[in-house]
Each structure stands twice: as structure tokens, then as C-alpha cells.
Amino acid sequence: MTSNADLVARIRDRGLPDVVSRIATEGGEAVSPALFHRAEAVWTETAEAVMSGTAEDLVPLWSCDTTHAFAGHGRFIVWSAESDEPYAVFDTFAELVRDLLTDLYEDEEGDDERSRIAHLLLPPDDAVTALVPLER
């Protein structure tokens, strides 16, 4: 990653909504106050540390401390720079968003704001499904 413009282009190439580019470059708080910690802007050095440990072409989407969400090829990954393996792997972007919304649910964020975030990130049917918290 060399610049925000490069990151935005790579996110668009993966077919993700423009709001993801905004989260990646400006931080989730630019989209919703509820995302101030759970979806921060990409930390370039931390993301590159994870990406250097795999041959897969990963695109960082957002961070939470030393953990980043990435778009891979045909999958979405949550991976910490402190680990050799992904923390979680999802088949779809909607599943990754559901994981994020579950974090917000556990943080006791309001249902209205969670719904607004879901609908910013996903098509209506996927947003409704993603609002059901994961059982952990």
C-alpha cells in the first residue's frame, strides 16, 4: 500500500461499497460514532506486517487495535499482527459485517445505530440478516 488513493482503488476492485473506503482511510467514526473503536482507519504498518506473512493478496478494510479486517480472494479475514493465523475467516462480506455488528451488540450499541450501519454496508436483505448477533 502506498497511498490512500491506492487503498481506495483496491477496495473498489473487490466490489465493496464506497463507505468501506471511507472507513479504511478516515476511520469508522467518520461514518458512525459507534464505529470509533471497532472500525478504525487502517494502520498501514500493522496491516503490512500481516500481509507480509501470507502469499494471499489481502486488502485491509479497517482495524481494531492490532487486528485488521481484510478482503482476500473469495473470503474475508480478521487477522492480528500478533498472530500467525487469521482470527476468523468468512466466506462473504455480509458475514464479516455480521461479526462487526455482533461486536457492536456486545458493546451495547443501540439497535437503531447498528441497523443504520448495516444498511450503509450491505444490501437490505443482507443487512437484516447481519443484524442477528452471532452466538460466541
VMD Tcl script that draws the C-alpha trace (Angstrom):
set ca {
  {0.00 0.00 0.00}
  {1.47 3.28 -0.99}
  {-1.35 5.76 -0.53}
  {-4.97 6.23 0.44}
  {-5.82 6.50 -3.27}
  {-4.23 3.09 -3.87}
  {-6.16 1.59 -0.95}
  {-9.45 3.07 -2.20}
  {-8.80 1.64 -5.68}
  {-8.03 -1.81 -4.26}
  {-11.22 -1.78 -2.15}
  {-13.28 -0.77 -5.19}
  {-11.62 -3.53 -7.24}
  {-13.02 -6.02 -4.71}
  {-16.52 -4.69 -5.40}
  {-17.08 -3.33 -1.91}
  {-19.23 -0.26 -1.19}
  {-17.58 3.17 -1.16}
  {-18.34 3.55 2.55}
  {-15.73 0.84 3.20}
  {-13.10 3.03 1.55}
  {-14.12 5.88 3.81}
  {-13.79 3.67 6.89}
  {-10.39 2.39 5.70}
  {-8.98 5.87 5.13}
  {-10.82 8.11 7.61}
  {-11.93 5.67 10.29}
  {-15.36 4.36 11.14}
  {-16.17 7.37 13.28}
  {-16.48 9.35 10.04}
  {-19.44 7.09 9.23}
  {-20.88 6.46 12.71}
  {-19.78 7.34 16.24}
  {-20.48 3.70 17.14}
  {-17.53 2.62 14.98}
  {-14.96 4.82 16.73}
  {-13.06 1.81 18.11}
  {-14.35 -1.28 16.28}
  {-13.61 0.01 12.78}
  {-10.72 2.45 12.86}
  {-8.76 3.55 9.81}
  {-6.21 1.08 8.51}
  {-2.88 1.22 10.31}
  {-0.51 0.82 7.38}
  {2.45 -0.65 9.26}
  {0.31 -3.15 11.17}
  {-1.63 -4.19 8.06}
  {1.58 -4.61 6.09}
  {3.02 -6.79 8.87}
  {0.08 -9.18 8.48}
  {0.14 -9.02 4.68}
  {3.86 -9.81 4.55}
  {3.18 -13.13 6.31}
  {0.96 -14.53 3.57}
  {1.10 -15.02 -0.18}
  {-2.60 -14.10 -0.47}
  {-3.32 -10.65 -1.89}
  {-5.11 -9.07 1.08}
  {-6.78 -5.66 1.07}
  {-7.13 -4.07 4.53}
  {-10.59 -2.69 5.28}
  {-10.49 -1.47 8.88}
  {-8.66 -2.02 12.15}
  {-9.38 -2.54 15.82}
  {-6.18 -2.19 17.83}
  {-3.64 -4.56 16.21}
  {-6.34 -6.58 14.43}
  {-7.43 -5.80 10.88}
  {-10.29 -6.92 8.68}
  {-9.11 -7.86 5.19}
  {-10.67 -8.77 1.87}
  {-8.92 -11.76 0.38}
  {-9.84 -13.60 -2.79}
  {-13.25 -15.11 -2.20}
  {-13.03 -14.68 1.55}
  {-12.81 -12.09 4.30}
  {-10.37 -12.37 7.17}
  {-9.86 -10.90 10.63}
  {-6.18 -11.18 11.48}
  {-3.99 -9.76 14.23}
  {-0.40 -8.73 13.63}
  {0.40 -10.66 16.80}
  {-0.76 -13.99 15.33}
  {0.50 -16.35 12.65}
  {-3.04 -17.35 11.64}
  {-6.28 -15.46 11.00}
  {-8.56 -14.97 13.99}
  {-11.65 -15.53 11.84}
  {-12.41 -16.33 8.20}
  {-15.71 -15.55 6.46}
  {-16.99 -16.56 3.03}
  {-18.81 -13.29 2.40}
  {-18.57 -9.61 3.20}
  {-22.00 -9.86 4.84}
  {-20.59 -12.41 7.32}
  {-17.69 -10.07 8.15}
  {-20.16 -7.22 8.71}
  {-22.26 -9.51 10.92}
  {-19.16 -10.13 13.04}
  {-18.61 -6.36 13.34}
  {-22.27 -5.79 14.22}
  {-22.06 -8.53 16.85}
  {-19.12 -6.68 18.42}
  {-21.26 -3.54 18.49}
  {-24.15 -5.51 20.02}
  {-21.81 -6.80 22.73}
  {-20.64 -3.21 23.25}
  {-24.33 -2.38 23.88}
  {-24.66 -0.05 20.90}
  {-28.28 0.78 20.12}
  {-30.28 -1.24 17.62}
  {-31.10 1.84 15.52}
  {-27.44 2.72 15.00}
  {-26.47 -0.90 14.32}
  {-29.25 -1.04 11.72}
  {-28.06 2.19 10.11}
  {-24.51 0.81 9.86}
  {-25.75 -2.50 8.45}
  {-27.72 -0.71 5.74}
  {-24.76 1.52 4.85}
  {-22.55 -1.53 4.30}
  {-24.95 -4.10 2.86}
  {-27.97 -4.57 0.59}
  {-31.28 -4.59 2.54}
  {-31.76 -8.37 2.77}
  {-28.15 -8.96 3.85}
  {-28.38 -6.09 6.35}
  {-31.39 -7.64 8.09}
  {-29.61 -11.00 8.37}
  {-26.38 -9.38 9.60}
  {-28.22 -7.70 12.46}
  {-28.80 -11.07 14.16}
  {-25.83 -11.37 16.56}
  {-23.51 -14.34 16.22}
  {-23.50 -16.82 19.08}
  {-19.99 -16.85 20.51}
}
mol new
graphics top color blue
foreach p $ca { graphics top sphere $p radius 0.5 }
foreach p [lrange $ca 0 end-1] q [lrange $ca 1 end] { graphics top cylinder $p $q radius 0.2 }
display resetview
